[in-house]
Amino acid sequence: MGTDLLQFARGGANVTGIDLTPRSIEISRLHFEIYGQRGDFAISDCEKLPFKTESFDVVYSNGVLHHTPDTAGAVRELHRVLRRGGQARVMLYHRGSVAYWLQIILRHGLFGGELLRGHSPEEIMSRYVEINEGGGRPLVKVFSRSEARKLFSIFRDVSVEVEQLTRPELYVFGRIIPEGMFRFLRQTVGGNVIISARK
């Protein structure tokens, strides 16, 4: 819906949003109209961006690149369209997260028998994490910190952090864990890997 893009525009940035689907672009345009903001939009595949080399100061992707078949190719495209000294900020799903290990591997994979039936963790994720009304099952991948760092090795000044954990995800323990311990867990076994990198 262009929610994050809208915040950049409201902050004064000249923005360009891309998506694979015409419907998402249409919704984003309407969203911008409602708030009186300007932005450019393109229907495009992130593995083959329709922009000239070194076109942008910042590239941002939140929860998209773990759905593309050639994630490394998409990262190379981000690098290509970014100006020298520009910044990339990307969120990917975290392989070491509580949600991945408790929900995907233990609950659905082992106890639910999905792994025994030959389904990969990625197939299980597409079935239980990325639910949509049309019944589609998108490609879903997860990345460790080291895999994310390697993916962005063509950049310089790469920072990889882990975030995104809620107390309910820790079940009964979430209510009793002290704040300092919870913060440590959020930054260790949270659901998202956040990469900040400079070209």
C-alpha positions in Angstrom: 0.0 0.0 0.0 3.0 2.3 -0.1 2.8 3.0 3.7 6.6 3.3 4.3 7.0 5.2 1.0 4.4 7.7 2.0 6.4 8.4 5.2 9.5 9.2 3.2 7.4 11.5 0.9 5.9 13.2 3.9 9.5 13.8 5.1 10.3 15.6 1.9 11.9 12.9 -0.2 11.4 12.4 -3.9 10.1 8.8 -4.0 9.7 6.0 -6.5 7.8 2.9 -5.5 7.8 -0.4 -7.4 5.7 -3.5 -7.2 5.1 -6.6 -9.4 1.3 -6.1 -9.3 -0.8 -3.4 -11.0 -3.3 -3.5 -8.1 -0.6 -2.7 -5.5 0.6 0.3 -7.6 -3.0 1.5 -7.9 -3.6 1.3 -4.2 -0.3 3.1 -3.5 -1.2 5.9 -5.9 -4.6 6.3 -4.2 -2.9 6.3 -0.8 -0.6 9.1 -1.9 -3.6 11.1 -3.4 -5.5 10.9 -0.1 -2.6 12.4 1.8 -1.7 15.0 -0.9 1.7 13.5 -1.6 3.6 13.1 -4.9 5.5 10.0 -5.9 6.5 8.0 -9.0 5.4 4.4 -9.4 6.4 1.5 -11.7 5.3 -2.0 -12.2 8.6 -4.0 -12.1 10.5 -7.0 -11.0 13.1 -6.2 -8.4 15.5 -8.5 -10.1 15.5 -6.3 -13.2 14.9 -2.7 -12.2 13.9 -0.3 -14.9 16.2 2.5 -13.7 19.6 3.9 -14.9 22.7 3.0 -12.9 23.2 5.3 -9.9 19.7 6.8 -9.9 18.9 6.8 -6.2 20.4 8.1 -2.9 18.5 5.5 -0.9 17.0 2.1 -1.7 14.6 0.5 0.7 12.9 -2.9 0.8 10.9 -4.1 3.8 9.8 -7.7 3.6 10.1 -8.2 -0.2 13.5 -9.7 -1.2 12.9 -12.9 0.7 10.1 -13.6 -1.8 12.1 -13.3 -5.0 13.7 -16.4 -6.6 17.1 -14.7 -7.2 17.6 -12.6 -4.0 21.3 -12.2 -4.7 20.4 -10.8 -8.2 17.9 -8.4 -6.6 20.6 -7.2 -4.2 22.9 -6.6 -7.1 20.2 -4.5 -8.8 19.8 -2.4 -5.6 23.6 -1.9 -5.7 23.5 -0.9 -9.3 20.8 1.7 -9.0 22.2 3.2 -5.9 24.5 6.2 -6.2 28.0 6.0 -4.8 27.8 6.7 -1.0 24.1 5.9 -1.1 22.4 3.7 1.5 20.5 0.5 1.2 18.1 -0.5 4.0 16.5 -4.0 3.7 14.5 -6.3 5.9 14.6 -10.1 5.4 13.1 -12.9 7.5 15.5 -14.3 10.1 16.4 -18.0 10.1 17.4 -17.9 13.8 14.1 -16.5 15.0 11.8 -17.9 17.7 8.9 -17.8 15.2 10.8 -19.9 12.6 12.0 -22.6 15.0 8.9 -22.8 17.2 6.2 -22.3 14.6 7.7 -23.6 11.3 10.1 -26.3 12.4 8.6 -27.6 15.6 4.8 -27.0 15.4 4.2 -27.5 11.7 7.3 -29.3 10.6 7.7 -31.9 13.3 4.5 -32.1 15.3 2.4 -31.4 12.2 4.3 -33.9 10.1 5.1 -31.5 7.3 8.8 -32.3 7.3 8.1 -36.0 7.4 5.9 -35.6 4.4 8.9 -34.2 2.5 8.0 -30.5 2.7 10.9 -28.0 3.0 10.9 -25.3 5.6 10.3 -22.8 2.8 7.2 -24.7 1.6 5.9 -24.8 5.2 6.5 -21.1 5.5 4.6 -20.4 2.3 1.7 -22.4 3.6 1.5 -20.9 7.2 3.2 -17.5 7.2 2.2 -15.9 3.9 -1.5 -16.6 3.8 -3.6 -14.8 1.2 -7.2 -14.8 0.1 -6.5 -16.2 -3.3 -5.0 -19.4 -1.9 -1.6 -18.6 -3.5 1.6 -19.8 -1.8 4.4 -17.4 -2.5 8.1 -18.3 -2.3 9.4 -17.6 1.2 13.0 -17.7 2.3 14.9 -17.0 5.6 18.4 -15.8 6.1 20.9 -16.0 9.0 22.9 -12.9 9.9 26.0 -14.4 8.2 23.9 -15.2 5.0 22.6 -11.6 5.0 26.1 -10.2 5.4 27.4 -12.4 2.5 24.4 -11.4 0.3 25.4 -7.7 0.8 29.1 -8.2 0.5 29.3 -6.1 -2.7 28.4 -3.1 -0.4 30.7 -1.4 2.1 29.8 -0.5 5.7 27.4 -3.4 6.1 25.5 -3.5 9.4 23.3 -6.5 10.2 20.9 -6.4 13.1 18.0 -8.6 14.4 14.7 -7.2 15.5 11.0 -7.9 15.8 9.9 -10.0 18.7 6.8 -9.6 20.8 6.2 -11.0 24.3 3.3 -13.2 23.2 5.6 -15.1 20.8 7.4 -16.3 24.0 4.1 -17.7 25.3 4.0 -17.8 29.2 7.7 -16.8 29.4 6.9 -13.5 27.7 5.0 -12.3 30.7 7.8 -12.9 33.2 11.0 -12.2 31.4 12.6 -8.9 32.6 12.9 -6.1 30.1 16.7 -6.3 29.7 16.5 -10.1 28.9 13.6 -9.4 26.5 15.6 -6.8 24.6 18.5 -9.2 24.3 16.2 -11.9 22.9 14.6 -9.5 20.5 18.0 -8.7 19.1 19.1 -12.3 19.0 16.1 -14.4 18.0 13.8 -11.7 16.6 11.9 -12.3 13.3 13.7 -9.9 11.0 17.2 -9.4 9.8 17.7 -5.6 9.1 20.6 -4.8 6.8 22.0 -1.3 6.4 24.7 -0.9 3.8 26.4 1.8 1.9 27.7 1.7 -1.7 
